[in-house]
Amino acid sequence: MTHPADHFTLSGTEVALDDLLALRYLAQDPDRMPHRKAQGQRLGEQRSAFRGQGREFAELRRYQPGDDVRRIDWHVTARKQYPYVQVMEEDRQTPQLIWLDLSESLYFGSRRLFKSVLACHWAAFIAWRLVERKLPTVGLVTGAGNPLPLTLRRPADVAQFCQQLVTAHQQLARSYRERLPKPEPARLWPHLRQHPTVWMVSDLDHWQPSELDSVLPPGRIQQLMLLQPVDALESDLPDAGTLDIQSGDRLARLNTASPRVRAAHHRRFEQRQQAWHDWTAQRGARFLPSLSQTFDWSEVRRWPLHL
């Protein structure tokens, strides 16, 4: 039997509008996709319960990884023979902010696809899903052309957001090729007035936890979901001899044939991931990294999209 997500296999270095629009059908019911082994745990995925309790009961739904176990309805669970949780009205009304941090470091991929391509598809999928759930949502792209934020209420709004993602990715490619000046840092404060749940899509390459604390103060947001595309080369270097590495105007040589060099590279990656793991655990956030080379859409079942 054909896996439903196989029709949405990602590859390449460009973002196509038709592909983003097609994600609407995938977002309508992620439960139809069977489980597949995910890469998140190996990369340091961190799961935590949502903070806060809603006051008015809204509905029951099947338990999803990351749900607060205190919301399990044990009577229904015993009757259905599967865990069910209570969804509160407060959860259904929480504003949502999709923040795609489309920085230059995302414009990279060693196999199959660029991280930036994966990030744009994630942002589009989340937008389709949240609007499907009728949650008040804002889409924001920073780091490439700084498009204006969009309020997403209807499918037509999400289609416009998808077009914005395509344009922003084209601008990212142009900035990378022509070495254009970097845009001003993101100003998120105007979008945090309503204490939204924030879906941040970023490889976190140019962020430190303390810096993100100042951009997303805990008291200004309801919850944080941190989705991180990772290329395998960032974790493990191949035994390929001497490689020329360019970063901006700087050129360096890296001897990947050396076990010591490869081990140091992997150790730095693990330490960085652990730092984000610890930070998100302290914040009560969700840290969801995925390898771009092996990602398939069944992995979205790990995401708390059943709000």
BAZATOR-619329 format. One line per field, with one value per residue (C-alpha): residue in one letter; x, z, y. Coordinates in steps of 0.25 Angstrom, whole numbers, plus 2048, in hexadecimal, padded with zeros to 3 digits. Layout:
% residues N
r <- [a	...]
x <- [X	...]
z <- [Z	...]
y <- [Y	...]
% end
This chain:
% residues 307
r <- [m	t	h	p	a	d	h	f	t	l	s	g	t	e	v	a	l	d	d	l	l	a	l	r	y	l	a	q	d	p	d	r	m	p	h	r	k	a	q	g	q	r	l	g	e	q	r	s	a	f	r	g	q	g	r	e	f	a	e	l	r	r	y	q	p	g	d	d	v	r	r	i	d	w	h	v	t	a	r	k	q	y	p	y	v	q	v	m	e	e	d	r	q	t	p	q	l	i	w	l	d	l	s	e	s	l	y	f	g	s	r	r	l	f	k	s	v	l	a	c	h	w	a	a	f	i	a	w	r	l	v	e	r	k	l	p	t	v	g	l	v	t	g	a	g	n	p	l	p	l	t	l	r	r	p	a	d	v	a	q	f	c	q	q	l	v	t	a	h	q	q	l	a	r	s	y	r	e	r	l	p	k	p	e	p	a	r	l	w	p	h	l	r	q	h	p	t	v	w	m	v	s	d	l	d	h	w	q	p	s	e	l	d	s	v	l	p	p	g	r	i	q	q	l	m	l	l	q	p	v	d	a	l	e	s	d	l	p	d	a	g	t	l	d	i	q	s	g	d	r	l	a	r	l	n	t	a	s	p	r	v	r	a	a	h	h	r	r	f	e	q	r	q	q	a	w	h	d	w	t	a	q	r	g	a	r	f	l	p	s	l	s	q	t	f	d	w	s	e	v	r	r	w	p	l	h	l]
x <- [800	805	809	801	80D	815	80D	814	822	82C	838	840	845	838	82A	81E	811	809	810	80D	7FE	7FD	801	7F3	7EE	7F9	7F6	7E7	7E9	7F7	7F1	7F0	7FF	804	810	81E	82B	82F	83D	839	83D	84B	84D	848	839	834	825	81E	810	809	808	7FB	7ED	7E1	7D4	7C9	7C8	7C7	7C9	7D0	7DB	7E5	7F2	7FE	80C	80F	801	800	7FD	7F5	7EA	7E8	7D9	7DB	7CC	7CC	7DA	7D5	7C9	7D0	7DD	7E5	7EA	7E0	7E3	7DA	7DC	7D8	7D2	7DE	7E7	7DE	7DE	7ED	7F3	7FE	80A	812	820	829	837	83C	84A	856	85B	84E	852	85B	859	863	859	84B	846	84A	846	83F	836	832	82F	826	81E	81D	818	80D	809	807	7FF	7F6	7F4	7F1	7E7	7E1	7DF	7D9	7E4	7E7	7F5	800	80B	818	824	832	840	83D	836	82E	820	815	80D	801	7F4	7EF	7E0	7DC	7E3	7E4	7ED	7F6	7F7	7FC	806	80B	80E	815	81E	821	825	82D	835	838	83D	846	84C	84F	855	85E	863	865	86A	85F	85F	858	84B	848	845	837	82E	824	81E	812	80E	80F	804	7FA	803	803	808	814	818	827	82D	83C	849	84E	85B	85C	855	859	84F	851	84E	842	83D	83E	836	82C	82A	823	819	815	811	808	811	81D	81F	82D	82E	83C	840	84E	857	85F	86C	86A	86B	875	880	883	891	893	8A1	8A4	897	897	88D	888	880	87D	88B	893	899	89E	8A3	89E	8A5	899	8A2	8A6	89E	8A1	89C	88F	88D	88F	885	87A	87D	87B	86E	869	86D	865	859	85A	85A	84D	847	84A	845	838	836	838	82E	823	824	825	832	830	83C	83B	846	843	848	83F	832	825	817	814	81D	813	80B	816	811	806	7FD	7F0	7ED]
z <- [800	7FD	809	808	80B	7FF	7F6	7FD	7FD	7FE	7F6	7EF	7F1	7ED	7F3	7EA	7ED	7E8	7F2	7FD	7F9	7F8	807	80A	808	810	81C	81C	823	828	82F	822	821	828	831	82C	834	836	837	842	84E	849	846	854	853	860	864	86F	874	870	87B	881	881	87A	882	879	872	863	85E	85F	856	855	85D	855	85A	862	867	876	87D	887	87C	87A	87C	882	881	872	871	878	86F	862	865	861	868	866	86B	86E	865	86C	865	869	861	855	856	858	84D	845	83F	834	833	828	82B	81C	81F	815	81D	818	80A	80B	808	806	801	7FC	7FF	805	814	80F	806	811	81A	810	80F	81E	81F	815	81B	828	822	81B	828	831	828	826	835	835	83E	83D	836	831	827	828	81F	823	81E	80F	80A	817	811	819	823	81E	826	822	824	817	80D	803	80E	80F	800	801	80C	803	7F8	802	806	7F7	7F5	802	7FE	7F1	7F8	801	7F5	7EF	7FC	7FD	7EE	7EE	7FD	7FF	80D	818	81C	829	835	837	840	846	851	849	847	855	85B	85B	862	856	854	84C	841	83E	832	832	831	83D	837	83B	848	856	861	868	85C	859	867	864	857	85D	86B	873	879	86B	864	868	862	859	84F	849	83C	837	829	82A	81F	822	81F	82B	834	82D	823	818	817	80A	80C	80C	809	806	80F	80B	815	80F	80B	813	80D	816	814	81C	81D	81E	81D	82B	835	840	837	834	843	847	83C	841	850	84D	846	852	85C	854	853	862	865	85D	864	872	86E	869	875	87E	875	875	866	85B	854	847	83E	831	827	819	812	819	81C	818	81B	825	82E	830	839	844	843	84C	840	847	84E]
y <- [800	80E	816	823	82C	826	82F	83B	836	842	845	850	85E	866	868	866	86C	860	858	861	862	853	852	856	848	842	84B	848	83B	837	82C	824	823	816	817	816	816	825	82B	835	82E	82B	83A	83E	840	845	843	84A	84C	858	863	868	862	867	86A	865	857	857	849	83C	837	82C	82E	832	832	83F	840	844	836	83E	840	831	82D	820	81C	81E	817	80B	80A	80D	805	811	81D	829	837	843	84F	85C	868	871	868	869	878	87B	883	87C	883	87B	881	87C	881	880	883	881	875	86E	86F	862	853	848	83E	83D	84C	859	85C	868	860	857	863	86A	85D	85C	86A	868	85B	861	86D	863	85B	867	86D	85F	85F	86D	873	882	882	88C	888	88F	88D	894	894	894	8A1	8A2	8A0	8A7	89E	897	895	887	884	87D	874	880	886	87A	87A	888	884	878	882	88B	87F	87C	88B	88B	87F	885	891	888	882	88F	894	888	889	898	89A	8A4	8AB	8A4	8A9	8B0	8A6	8A2	8AA	8A1	8A9	8AF	8A0	89C	8A5	89A	890	886	878	879	86F	873	86C	86F	867	870	872	881	880	87E	87A	887	88F	887	88A	899	897	88E	891	886	890	894	887	87B	870	86E	863	863	85C	85A	855	84E	84A	83D	844	84D	841	837	83A	830	82A	832	838	847	84F	85E	865	873	87C	889	88F	885	878	86D	85F	853	846	83C	830	833	82B	836	841	838	835	844	848	83E	842	851	84D	845	850	85A	851	84E	85D	85F	852	858	866	860	857	863	86B	860	861	856	854	84C	84A	842	83D	843	837	82D	836	830	836	82B	833	83E	834	838	847	84C	84F	84A	856]
% end
